[in-house]
Amino acid sequence: MSILDVIILTNTADDEIYKMTSKAIESLKKSSSKHQFHIILMESNKNSKYKYDVDVFDIPEQDFNYNIYLNKAVSYCIGDYSCVSNNDVYFHPEWYDKLYDAMIKYNLDTASPKSYIVTGK
């Protein structure tokens, strides 16, 4: 079983963003039985009252800067691979299983899943 570090940056300003981010985290946790996810969430709202059920939750002292927050998140990585995700993502079942299998089969160091945009039509 491999470990995938999943880094999520968020700015939880209200209940709507909290629910959206929580749904992303829940869909991630349910998306694979073959691999373990180590979830690292970086919160940019210094006054956030919200907490998440993740492995690492950090509110850096610095003002938000994407690269600084991402580098800080990387310092928490423990897995075989790492992934950066938006906080509005739905993780489909077995998304990482398929990606991981392709990376092993083709000896890849990096890969990206296909994105689907739901337009509501």
Protein Blocks (a to p, Z undefined) as FASTA:
>chain_A
ZZdddddddddfbfklmmmmmmmmmmmmmmpckbccddddddfblkbcbdcddfbdcddf
bdcdfklmmmmmmmmpcbfbdcdddfkbccdehklmmmmmmmmmnopabdcddddddehZ
Z
